[in-house]
């Protein structure tokens, strides 16, 4: 097997094919043999690819199999409940609800109900009858003069530029049809966000796109003009995102078209940089003062911030600043470290950021412990697809939920994971007009609205079975998790939850609060001076 002829059999076969075809006068076979022979000779000189030099022609099969591996796995090998990152069953329920197809399952569950981490919601022997599935929550505290009644299920942040024009159009029109909101993402408000008449949450990232003198430099005048748009119902300041928390971004100059440049307020033909941190503030107090400034500039619309939880003392510093200043955001959106639609380095996608459940409970517990929870609404985002995902997240402390990839599936996304290549096969995540024009706006908008509405109908059935009238009545005691083959516990007993005002009475026994609460500062994001002593320093 080590003879060169064995490794070069494809090269030898192509030469023989060429010679035989020329002798017999078979033109097409000769052309094929010549092409393969030329490829093989090129492979022999491929200095950057030792595999191709050792196995000319045949070495290209590895690249072919690597390219089609995800498709083969997704359609032929992957199990129904194998999440990579969304299982076949999760995708199927979105497609079925979006298309108004039958979604019932015969012959019982396929889940292993005695396996650890299996979860369910306890039902009541006296089910309720909620009047409607259009569940809403009012966002806006005493500092807000234009409160907004938000649905409990909305479209999470996805920017124009990351998504195609027709994808943005369909999402916004679908949001208008279903009466829920559409988060713009940090790429600002494009003309496509305004065509469908859907409610917008304008996300403002560290680049302040749409409200900047230049990327990263905030402009009060430009913000005021955009925030006054009737479609803009709330403003969301993005501190970090679950896809790549603590990481900035660059939209290369080649992708900054005239339209994207005009939307973001940046020069065309130059790299568009999203800094990793904000320039408008550098302390927790500064953050809240900026939130209040945005509220005033917007005419009193609800203003909040989105964050993925990282160092607990930074979040505790923000909470202490709220307590000490009295400046409160109208809402906080907790983004889970499960990632999202944004392309990110592997290490960030896999190992940076707190997952949604733990992050949500930390934020909820802190606000409860300070007696601030009733003044601040909490949204949550992180792999939310089904009505049970909604119910569990609401039970852990959220007031509403957002989804990005679920609504991408409703648009027709196949989870090809080609979002960053500009070669999206369904026209959802691309700026290639030959691809996105194939996405029918009216049809996909109906599917977006159908998915949201049918998921809320399923949520209505869940809470009715539990004997409740509104999702706000869900608590951790309603969700049960199997922790071993012979033990189950409610989330209320599995996790530690603070009592109202507990942080005002002293440091609770909750491990994270006991370790970091007293060290957090409202005047800085920097770590406590003795954080090394808290963890055990390696420095000498």
C-alpha positions in Angstrom: 0.0 0.0 0.0 3.0 2.3 0.2 3.8 2.1 -3.5 3.4 5.4 -5.3 1.3 3.8 -8.0 -1.3 2.8 -5.4 -1.6 6.4 -4.1 -1.6 7.8 -7.6 -4.2 5.4 -9.1 -6.6 8.2 -9.9 -3.8 10.1 -11.7 -2.8 7.0 -13.7 -6.4 6.1 -14.5 -7.1 9.6 -15.9 -4.0 9.3 -18.1 -5.1 6.0 -19.4 -8.6 7.3 -20.0 -7.2 10.2 -22.0 -5.0 8.0 -24.1 -7.7 5.4 -24.8 -10.3 8.0 -25.6 -8.0 9.8 -28.1 -7.2 6.4 -29.7 -10.9 5.5 -30.0 -12.0 9.1 -30.9 -14.3 9.5 -27.9 -14.1 13.3 -27.6 -16.0 13.8 -24.3 -14.2 11.0 -22.5 -10.9 12.5 -23.7 -11.9 16.0 -22.4 -12.8 14.4 -19.0 -9.5 12.5 -18.8 -7.6 15.6 -19.8 -9.3 17.7 -17.1 -8.6 15.1 -14.4 -5.0 14.6 -15.6 -4.4 18.4 -15.4 -6.0 18.5 -11.9 -3.7 15.6 -10.8 -0.6 17.3 -12.1 -1.6 20.5 -10.3 -2.0 18.5 -7.1 1.5 17.1 -7.4 2.7 20.6 -7.1 0.3 21.7 -4.4 2.8 22.8 -1.7 0.1 23.9 0.8 -1.8 20.6 0.7 0.3 17.5 1.4 -2.8 15.3 1.2 -3.4 16.3 -2.4 0.3 15.9 -3.2 0.3 12.3 -1.8 -3.1 11.5 -3.2 -3.7 13.5 -6.4 -7.3 13.9 -7.5 -8.6 11.6 -4.7 -7.5 14.1 -2.1 -10.2 16.4 -3.2 -12.8 14.0 -1.9 -12.0 15.0 1.7 -13.1 18.6 1.0 -16.2 17.3 -0.7 -17.2 15.1 2.3 -16.4 18.0 4.7 -18.7 20.3 2.7 -21.6 17.9 2.6 -21.1 16.4 6.1 -23.5 18.9 7.9 -26.2 18.1 5.4 -25.8 14.4 5.6 -25.8 14.5 9.4 -28.9 16.8 9.5 -31.0 14.8 7.1 -29.8 11.3 7.5 -27.9 10.7 10.7 -29.0 13.2 13.4 -31.5 12.0 16.0 -34.9 13.6 16.4 -33.9 15.2 19.7 -30.2 15.8 19.1 -29.6 19.5 19.5 -26.9 20.7 17.1 -27.8 23.5 17.9 -31.5 22.9 17.4 -32.9 19.4 17.1 -35.0 18.1 14.2 -38.1 18.2 16.5 -37.5 21.8 17.5 -37.2 22.9 13.9 -40.2 20.8 12.9 -42.5 22.4 15.5 -41.6 25.8 14.1 -42.2 24.8 10.5 -45.5 23.2 11.4 -46.8 26.2 13.4 -45.6 28.6 10.8 -47.3 26.7 8.0 -50.5 26.0 10.0 -49.9 22.3 9.7 -50.9 19.6 12.1 -48.5 19.6 15.1 -49.9 16.8 17.3 -47.7 13.8 18.0 -49.0 10.2 18.0 -48.0 7.2 20.2 -46.6 9.1 23.2 -43.5 11.1 23.9 -40.1 10.1 22.4 -38.3 11.7 25.3 -36.7 9.6 28.0 -38.9 10.6 30.9 -36.7 8.9 33.5 -33.5 10.4 32.3 -31.9 13.2 34.3 -32.9 16.8 33.2 -36.3 15.7 31.9 -38.8 18.5 32.8 -42.5 18.9 32.9 -45.2 21.3 34.2 -47.6 20.0 36.8 -51.3 20.2 35.8 -54.4 20.9 37.8 -57.4 18.8 38.4 -59.4 22.0 37.9 -58.0 23.6 34.7 -58.7 27.2 34.0 -60.1 28.9 30.9 -58.0 31.9 29.9 -60.0 34.3 27.8 -57.3 34.8 25.1 -53.8 33.9 24.1 -52.7 37.5 23.5 -50.8 37.8 26.8 -49.2 41.2 27.4 -47.1 43.0 30.0 -46.9 46.8 30.4 -43.3 48.1 30.3 -42.6 51.5 31.8 -42.0 52.7 35.4 -42.6 56.0 37.1 -39.9 57.7 35.0 -41.5 56.7 31.7 -44.4 58.7 30.2 -45.1 56.5 27.1 -45.4 52.9 28.5 -45.7 50.0 26.0 -47.9 46.9 26.2 -45.5 44.2 25.0 -46.4 40.7 24.0 -44.8 37.9 26.0 -43.2 36.5 22.8 -41.3 38.8 20.4 -38.5 38.9 17.7 -35.1 39.2 19.2 -32.3 41.5 17.9 -31.2 40.8 14.3 -29.6 43.6 12.3 -30.2 44.6 8.7 -26.9 43.6 7.1 -26.8 40.3 9.0 -30.3 39.6 7.6 -31.4 40.3 4.1 -33.8 43.1 3.1 -36.7 40.7 2.4 -36.1 38.9 5.7 -36.4 42.2 7.6 -39.5 43.1 5.6 -41.1 39.7 6.4 -40.3 39.9 10.1 -41.6 43.4 10.4 -44.8 42.7 8.5 -45.3 39.5 10.5 -44.9 41.4 13.7 -47.5 43.9 12.6 -49.9 41.0 11.7 -49.4 39.3 15.1 -49.1 42.5 17.2 -45.7 41.8 18.7 -42.5 43.7 18.6 -39.5 43.4 16.3 -36.0 44.3 17.7 -33.9 46.0 15.2 -30.5 44.7 16.3 -27.6 47.2 16.7 -27.5 47.8 12.9 -30.1 50.6 13.4 -33.4 51.2 11.7 -33.4 50.5 8.0 -36.1 51.5 5.5 -37.1 47.9 5.5 -37.9 48.0 9.3 -40.5 50.7 8.5 -42.4 49.2 5.6 -44.5 46.6 7.4 -45.9 48.8 10.2 -44.6 46.5 13.0 -43.7 47.8 16.4 -39.9 48.3 16.8 -37.5 48.1 19.7 -34.5 50.1 18.6 -31.3 48.5 19.9 -28.4 50.8 20.4 -25.0 49.1 20.6 -21.6 50.5 21.3 -21.3 51.9 17.8 -24.5 53.9 18.3 -25.5 53.2 14.7 -28.2 55.5 13.5 -27.4 57.9 16.3 -23.7 58.6 15.9 -21.4 61.3 14.7 -19.2 58.5 13.7 -19.1 54.8 14.8 -18.8 54.9 18.6 -19.5 58.6 19.1 -23.1 59.2 20.3 -25.2 62.1 18.7 -28.1 63.3 20.8 -29.7 65.1 17.9 -29.7 62.1 15.6 -30.9 59.9 18.4 -33.8 62.2 19.1 -34.9 62.2 15.5 -34.9 58.4 15.1 -36.4 57.8 18.6 -39.4 60.1 17.7 -40.5 57.7 14.9 -44.0 56.4 15.8 -42.9 52.8 15.0 -40.2 53.0 17.8 -41.9 51.8 21.0 -38.9 51.1 23.2 -35.1 51.7 23.2 -32.7 49.0 24.2 -29.1 49.8 25.1 -26.9 46.7 24.3 -24.2 46.2 26.8 -23.3 42.7 25.6 -24.9 39.9 23.6 -25.0 36.2 24.2 -23.4 35.3 20.9 -20.1 36.9 21.8 -20.2 38.8 25.1 -17.2 41.1 25.7 -16.3 41.0 22.0 -16.7 43.8 19.5 -17.3 43.4 15.8 -16.2 44.6 12.4 -18.3 44.8 9.2 -15.6 44.8 6.5 -15.5 47.8 4.1 -16.5 45.6 1.2 -19.9 44.8 2.9 -20.6 48.5 3.8 -22.9 49.3 0.9 -24.4 52.7 0.3 -27.7 51.5 1.9 -26.0 50.0 5.0 -23.8 53.1 5.4 -26.9 55.4 5.3 -28.8 53.2 7.8 -25.9 53.1 10.2 -24.7 56.6 9.7 -21.1 55.6 8.8 -18.9 56.3 5.7 -19.3 53.9 2.8 -16.2 51.9 1.8 -14.7 51.9 5.3 -14.6 49.2 8.0 -17.6 49.7 10.3 -16.4 48.9 13.8 -18.5 48.0 16.8 -16.3 48.6 19.9 -16.3 46.0 22.6 -17.3 48.7 25.2 -19.3 51.9 25.3 -17.7 55.3 25.1 -20.8 57.2 26.5 -20.2 55.9 30.1 -17.7 53.9 32.1 -19.3 53.3 35.4 -22.6 51.8 36.6 -23.8 55.3 37.6 -22.9 56.5 34.2 -24.9 53.8 32.6 -28.0 54.7 34.5 -27.5 58.4 33.7 -27.2 57.6 30.0 -30.4 55.5 30.2 -32.2 58.4 31.8 -30.8 60.7 29.1 -32.1 58.4 26.3 -35.5 58.3 28.0 -35.7 62.1 28.0 -34.4 62.5 24.4 -37.0 59.9 23.3 -39.9 61.8 24.8 -40.4 59.4 27.7 -40.4 56.1 25.9 -39.4 53.0 27.8 -35.6 52.6 27.9 -33.7 49.6 29.1 -30.6 47.6 28.5 -29.6 44.2 27.3 -26.7 42.2 28.8 -25.2 38.8 29.0 -24.1 38.1 32.5 -20.4 37.8 33.1 -18.6 38.9 36.2 -21.2 39.0 39.0 -19.7 42.1 40.7 -20.3 44.1 37.5 -24.0 43.3 37.5 -24.1 43.9 41.3 -22.5 47.3 40.8 -25.3 48.2 38.4 -27.9 47.1 40.9 -26.3 49.1 43.7 -26.3 52.1 41.4 -30.0 51.7 40.9 -30.6 51.4 44.6 -28.4 54.5 45.4 -29.4 56.8 42.6 -33.1 56.0 42.1 -32.5 55.9 38.4 -34.1 52.8 37.1 -34.3 51.3 33.6 -37.8 50.4 32.5 -36.6 46.9 31.5 -33.6 44.6 31.3 -33.2 41.9 28.7 -31.1 39.0 29.8 -29.3 37.4 26.8 -28.1 33.8 27.5 -24.7 32.6 26.6 -26.2 29.9 24.4 -25.3 32.2 21.5 -27.6 33.6 18.8 -27.6 34.6 15.2 -24.3 36.5 15.4 -21.3 34.6 14.0 -18.7 34.3 16.8 -15.3 32.7 17.4 -15.6 29.1 18.6 -14.3 29.8 22.0 -16.8 32.6 22.5 -19.8 30.6 21.2 -18.9 27.6 23.4 -17.3 29.0 26.6 -18.0 32.7 27.2 -21.1 34.0 28.9 -23.5 32.7 31.5 -26.3 30.4 30.1 -29.8 32.0 30.2 -31.3 30.2 33.2 -28.6 31.0 35.6 -28.2 34.6 34.2 -31.9 35.2 34.4 -32.2 34.0 38.0 -29.3 36.2 39.1 -30.9 39.3 37.7 -34.3 38.4 39.0 -33.0 37.5 42.5 -31.0 40.8 42.7 -34.0 43.0 41.9 -36.2 41.0 44.3 -33.7 41.3 47.0 -33.6 45.1 46.5 -37.4 45.5 46.3 -37.0 46.8 42.8 -38.5 43.9 40.8 -42.0 45.4 40.7 -40.5 48.5 38.9 -38.4 46.8 36.3 -39.5 44.3 33.7 -37.3 41.5 32.6 -37.1 40.0 29.1 -35.1 36.9 28.3 -33.6 35.4 25.2 -31.7 32.1 24.6 -32.8 29.1 22.5 -36.6 29.7 23.1 -38.7 27.8 20.6 -41.7 26.1 22.1 -44.5 27.1 24.5 -42.8 25.0 27.2 -39.6 27.0 26.7 -41.6 30.1 27.3 -43.3 28.7 30.3 -40.1 27.6 32.0 -38.3 30.9 31.3 -41.3 32.9 32.6 -41.4 30.6 35.7 -37.7 31.4 36.4 -38.4 35.2 36.6 -38.9 36.7 33.1 -41.8 38.8 32.1 -41.5 38.1 28.4 -39.3 36.2 26.0 -37.6 37.0 22.7 -36.4 34.6 20.0 -34.2 35.1 17.0 -33.4 31.7 15.5 -37.0 30.5 16.0 -38.2 33.3 13.8 -35.5 32.6 11.3 -36.9 29.1 11.0 -40.3 30.6 10.5 -38.8 32.5 7.6 -37.5 29.2 6.1 -34.0 28.9 7.6 -32.7 25.4 7.3 -29.9 25.6 9.9 -27.3 25.3 7.2 -25.1 27.4 9.4 -23.9 29.5 6.4 -25.0 32.8 7.9 -21.6 34.4 7.8 -20.7 33.3 4.2 -23.3 35.4 2.3 -24.4 32.1 0.7 -27.5 31.5 2.8 -29.5 29.0 0.7 -32.9 30.4 1.7 -32.2 34.1 1.3 -32.6 34.9 5.0 -29.0 35.8 6.1 -27.4 37.2 2.9 -27.0 40.4 1.0 -26.8 38.5 -2.3 -29.8 39.9 -4.2 -30.0 36.8 -6.4 -30.6 34.8 -3.2 -32.8 37.1 -1.0 -35.2 38.0 -3.8 -36.4 34.4 -3.7 -37.8 35.0 -0.2 -41.5 35.9 -0.7 -42.2 38.6 1.8 -46.0 38.2 2.1 -45.8 34.4 2.5 -43.0 34.5 5.0 -44.7 37.3 7.0 -47.8 35.1 7.4 -45.5 32.3 8.6 -43.8 34.6 11.2 -47.1 35.7 12.5 -48.5 32.1 12.5 -45.5 30.8 14.5 -45.8 33.4 17.1 -49.6 33.1 17.5 -49.7 29.3 17.5 -46.9 29.2 20.1 -48.9 31.6 22.3 -52.0 29.4 21.8 -50.0 26.4 23.0 -48.8 28.5 26.0 -52.5 29.3 26.7 -53.2 25.6 26.8 -50.3 24.9 29.0 -51.2 27.5 31.7 -54.8 26.5 31.4 -53.9 22.9 32.2 -51.9 24.2 35.2 -55.0 26.0 36.5 -53.6 29.5 35.7 -55.1 32.5 33.9 -51.9 34.4 32.8 -48.2 33.5 32.3 -47.3 36.0 35.0 -48.7 33.5 37.5 -46.1 30.9 36.6 -43.5 30.3 39.2 -40.6 27.9 39.8 -42.8 25.6 41.8 -44.8 24.8 38.6 -41.8 23.3 36.7 -40.5 19.9 37.8 -37.1 18.5 36.8 -35.7 14.9 37.2 -32.3 15.1 38.8 -31.7 11.3 38.8 -33.5 8.1 38.0 -35.3 8.1 41.3 -35.5 11.8 42.3 -37.4 14.8 41.0 -37.5 18.4 42.3 -39.3 21.5 41.5 -37.2 24.4 40.2 -38.3 26.3 43.4 -36.5 23.7 45.6 -33.6 23.1 43.1 -32.5 26.7 42.9 -32.1 29.4 45.6 -34.5 32.3 45.3 -34.2 35.5 47.4 -37.1 36.9 49.4 -38.3 40.5 48.8 -35.9 43.0 50.4 -33.5 40.3 51.5 -30.5 42.3 50.2 -31.6 45.3 52.2 -31.6 43.3 55.4 -28.1 41.9 54.9 -26.1 39.6 52.7 -28.0 36.4 52.0 -26.6 32.9 52.2 -26.8 32.5 48.4 -23.2 31.7 47.5 -22.7 34.4 44.7 -24.2 37.1 46.8 -22.2 36.1 49.9 -19.0 36.2 48.0 -19.4 39.3 45.8 -22.3 41.6 46.9 -20.4 43.5 49.5 -17.4 44.0 47.2 -19.4 45.4 44.2 -19.2 49.2 43.6 -21.7 51.5 42.0 -18.9 53.8 40.8 -16.9 51.3 38.8 -17.0 48.2 36.7 -13.5 47.2 37.8 -13.2 44.0 39.9 -12.9 44.4 43.7 -9.4 45.1 44.9 -9.3 41.9 46.8 -11.0 39.7 44.3 -7.8 37.6 44.1 -8.0 37.0 47.8 -11.7 35.9 47.4 -10.8 33.3 44.9 -7.2 32.5 46.0 -4.4 34.3 44.2 -1.6 32.6 42.2 0.4 35.8 42.2 3.5 36.0 44.4 
